[in-house]
Every structure is written in structure tokens, then in C-alpha cells.
């Protein structure tokens, strides 16, 4: 009789251990599932932007994946650099202001090119000759298959004098590096290894 009681107690303990292990396993799975669902919910909420319309209605706008816009931002970054660097007026302060803003978008290679032009008297001739220079970017080609991203820019320079306009073909190359976004660099790129491949006269006509 005593052996039977011991056997029943041992069986009961075995059942309790089994029940405890099963209960612990279920709790672990439940906690894991809850954490995963909470993380998924938080991640989905991060992809949403809530816009308050004049303090009254709440509109939901879905944020786009950042990587989807990088090619567009890359081309716009390069375009903006060229507009700042090559748009000149016969005003020293205006030239220096544009160049300074362009330097936030590029590395030292662009500054070296600027110094070379300055030493050749290019900017002094623009000022003394009352010349306006405008750039028209035709296309920007970026290679996103390899990093840093190779970029080639095709543009036209219009050198506007009092009685004539000279049109030049401009082709430049460089590489784009990812960088931190800021007010001075909103697209988050740096143009490195900048160089001019072609800069030649196409035609000249009277105004």
C-alpha cells in the first residue's frame, strides 16, 4: 500500500513538471509573439506621417521608402552643384557666394578646379568684361551598380556678353558618396573626384 502511494506521488510530480514545462513553453511563445507583433506595429507606424490640416482634420500620408528616391536625389544634387558652380555674374560677392554653396555639395576636387580657374584669371575676366554665364544641364547619368556612384553630366554653358553669346559644350565626371543631410546639403551626397572632360565652343551668335 505504501509503495502504491509513493508511485502515485511520483506520478503526480511528473505530471506537475510536465505541466510546468508546457506552461512555460506556451508563455515563452506568447511573449515572443507579442514582442514581434509590437515591433511590427511600431515599424509600420514609422512609415506613416500624420498631417494636421488647419488644426481640424487629421490626414494620413504614407511615407515613401528613402531608397526609391535616391536616384532622383542624386541627379538633382549634381544638377544643383553645376548650377551653383557655373552660374556667374559680374559681381565678386555673388560669384564667391555661389562657389561657397557649391563647396558644401562636393569635396576638395571641386575647390581645386575653382582655384585653377581663379589663378588663370577666369573670374576676373568675367567681372571686368561684364559677362554673365548661365548653365543648362541637358542630362545627368548616374551608375548605381557600384559604390561610389559614378556620374557624368552633359550641359551647355552660355557666356553672355553685351553684343554676343558664346555657347559651349560641357561634360564633367565624378563620383557620389552618401553623406549626412543638412540645410546646406539636403540630398545627402558629396560629389568627389570632380573633373571636366570637355569644355569647348559650339557656336557664337550676336544678340
C-alpha positions as CSV (number, residue, x, y, z in Angstrom):
1,X,0.0,0.0,0.0
2,X,2.9,2.3,0.9
3,X,4.6,1.6,-2.5
4,X,1.4,2.4,-4.3
5,X,1.1,5.8,-2.5
6,X,4.8,6.7,-3.4
7,X,4.1,5.7,-7.0
8,X,1.1,8.0,-7.1
9,X,3.0,10.9,-5.6
10,X,5.9,10.4,-8.1
11,X,3.4,10.3,-11.0
12,X,1.7,13.4,-9.7
13,X,5.1,15.2,-9.5
14,X,5.9,14.0,-13.0
15,X,2.6,15.4,-14.3
16,X,3.3,18.7,-12.5
17,X,6.7,19.0,-14.1
18,X,5.3,18.2,-17.5
19,X,2.5,20.7,-17.0
20,X,5.0,23.4,-15.8
21,X,7.3,22.9,-18.7
22,X,4.4,23.0,-21.1
23,X,3.0,26.2,-19.4
24,X,6.5,27.8,-19.5
25,X,6.8,27.0,-23.2
26,X,3.4,28.4,-24.0
27,X,4.2,31.6,-22.0
28,X,7.5,32.0,-23.9
29,X,5.8,31.6,-27.3
30,X,3.1,34.1,-26.2
31,X,5.7,36.7,-25.1
32,X,7.8,36.2,-28.2
33,X,4.7,36.6,-30.4
34,X,3.6,39.7,-28.5
35,X,7.1,41.3,-28.9
36,X,7.2,40.5,-32.6
37,X,3.7,42.0,-33.1
38,X,4.6,45.1,-31.1
39,X,7.8,45.6,-33.2
40,X,5.9,45.1,-36.4
41,X,3.2,47.6,-35.4
42,X,5.8,50.2,-34.3
43,X,7.7,49.7,-37.6
44,X,4.5,50.2,-39.7
45,X,3.7,53.3,-37.7
46,X,7.1,54.7,-38.5
47,X,6.2,54.5,-42.2
48,X,3.2,56.9,-41.7
49,X,3.1,60.7,-41.4
50,X,0.2,62.3,-39.7
51,X,-0.7,65.8,-41.1
52,X,-2.9,68.2,-39.2
53,X,-5.0,70.3,-41.6
54,X,-5.5,73.7,-40.0
55,X,-6.0,72.2,-36.6
56,X,-9.1,70.4,-37.6
57,X,-8.9,67.3,-39.6
58,X,-6.2,64.6,-39.4
59,X,-5.0,63.3,-42.7
60,X,-2.8,60.2,-43.1
61,X,0.1,60.3,-45.6
62,X,2.3,57.3,-46.2
63,X,6.0,58.0,-46.3
64,X,7.9,56.6,-49.2
65,X,10.9,54.4,-49.0
66,X,14.0,56.6,-48.9
67,X,15.9,54.3,-51.3
68,X,13.2,54.8,-54.0
69,X,14.1,58.5,-54.3
70,X,17.9,58.2,-54.2
71,X,18.4,58.2,-58.0
72,X,16.2,61.3,-58.3
73,X,18.0,63.0,-55.4
74,X,21.4,62.1,-56.9
75,X,20.6,63.7,-60.2
76,X,19.2,66.8,-58.5
77,X,22.3,67.0,-56.3
78,X,24.6,67.0,-59.3
79,X,22.4,69.4,-61.2
80,X,22.4,71.8,-58.3
81,X,26.1,71.7,-57.9
82,X,26.7,72.6,-61.5
83,X,24.1,75.4,-61.3
84,X,25.9,76.9,-58.3
85,X,29.4,76.4,-59.7
86,X,28.9,77.6,-63.2
87,X,26.3,80.3,-62.9
88,X,28.3,83.5,-62.9
89,X,27.6,87.2,-62.9
90,X,30.0,90.2,-63.0
91,X,29.8,90.5,-59.2
92,X,32.6,89.2,-57.0
93,X,30.4,88.7,-54.0
94,X,27.8,86.8,-56.0
95,X,30.5,84.5,-57.5
96,X,32.1,83.8,-54.1
97,X,28.6,83.1,-52.6
98,X,27.7,80.6,-55.3
99,X,31.1,78.9,-55.1
100,X,30.9,78.6,-51.3
101,X,27.4,77.0,-51.5
102,X,28.7,74.6,-54.2
103,X,31.6,73.5,-51.9
104,X,29.0,72.1,-49.4
105,X,28.0,69.7,-52.1
106,X,31.4,68.5,-53.2
107,X,34.9,67.5,-51.9
108,X,38.2,69.3,-52.4
109,X,38.5,68.3,-56.1
110,X,35.9,71.0,-57.0
111,X,37.7,73.6,-54.9
112,X,40.9,72.7,-56.7
113,X,39.2,73.3,-60.0
114,X,37.9,76.6,-58.7
115,X,41.4,77.7,-57.6
116,X,42.8,76.7,-61.0
117,X,40.2,78.9,-62.8
118,X,40.9,81.8,-60.4
119,X,44.7,81.6,-60.9
120,X,44.0,81.7,-64.7
121,X,42.1,84.9,-64.2
122,X,38.8,83.4,-65.4
123,X,36.6,85.2,-62.7
124,X,38.5,88.5,-63.1
125,X,37.7,88.4,-66.9
126,X,34.0,87.7,-66.1
127,X,33.9,90.7,-63.8
128,X,35.9,93.1,-65.9
129,X,34.1,92.1,-69.1
130,X,30.7,92.4,-67.6
131,X,29.9,88.8,-68.6
132,X,27.0,86.7,-67.4
133,X,27.4,82.9,-67.6
134,X,24.5,80.5,-67.4
135,X,24.4,76.7,-67.5
136,X,21.8,74.5,-68.9
137,X,22.1,70.9,-67.8
138,X,20.9,68.5,-70.5
139,X,21.3,65.2,-68.6
140,X,22.9,63.6,-65.6
141,X,23.8,59.9,-65.8
142,X,24.4,58.0,-62.5
143,X,25.6,54.4,-62.2
144,X,24.1,52.9,-59.1
145,X,25.5,49.4,-59.8
146,X,28.7,50.2,-57.9
147,X,29.6,52.4,-54.9
148,X,30.7,55.2,-55.0
149,X,28.2,56.0,-57.8
150,X,29.8,57.2,-61.0
151,X,28.2,60.3,-62.5
152,X,28.5,62.0,-65.9
153,X,26.9,65.4,-66.6
154,X,26.2,66.8,-70.0
155,X,25.5,70.5,-70.2
156,X,25.8,73.7,-72.2
157,X,27.4,76.9,-71.0
158,X,26.0,80.2,-72.3
159,X,28.5,83.0,-72.0
160,X,26.5,86.2,-72.4
161,X,28.3,89.4,-73.4
162,X,26.9,92.8,-74.3
163,X,26.7,92.0,-78.0
164,X,27.2,88.3,-78.4
165,X,26.5,84.9,-76.9
166,X,29.0,82.0,-76.9
167,X,27.6,78.5,-76.4
168,X,30.0,75.9,-75.1
169,X,29.6,72.1,-74.6
170,X,30.5,71.0,-71.1
171,X,30.9,67.4,-69.9
172,X,32.0,66.6,-66.4
173,X,32.5,63.4,-64.4
174,X,32.8,62.5,-60.7
175,X,31.6,60.1,-58.1
176,X,28.8,60.4,-55.5
177,X,29.3,59.4,-51.8
178,X,26.4,59.1,-49.3
179,X,26.6,61.8,-46.7
180,X,24.7,63.3,-43.8
181,X,21.7,65.5,-44.8
182,X,21.8,69.2,-43.7
183,X,20.4,72.6,-44.6
184,X,23.5,73.1,-46.8
185,X,23.3,69.5,-48.3
186,X,19.6,68.5,-48.3
187,X,20.1,65.5,-50.6
188,X,22.8,63.8,-48.5
189,X,25.5,63.3,-51.2
190,X,29.1,64.5,-51.7
191,X,30.5,64.9,-55.2
192,X,34.1,63.7,-55.3
193,X,36.8,63.3,-57.9
194,X,35.2,66.1,-59.9
195,X,36.8,66.8,-63.3
196,X,36.0,68.5,-66.6
197,X,36.1,66.1,-69.6
198,X,35.1,68.6,-72.2
199,X,34.6,72.3,-72.4
200,X,34.6,73.6,-76.0
201,X,32.9,76.2,-78.1
202,X,29.9,75.1,-80.2
203,X,28.8,78.3,-81.7
204,X,28.7,82.1,-81.2
205,X,25.9,84.4,-82.3
206,X,25.0,88.1,-82.0
207,X,22.4,89.2,-79.5
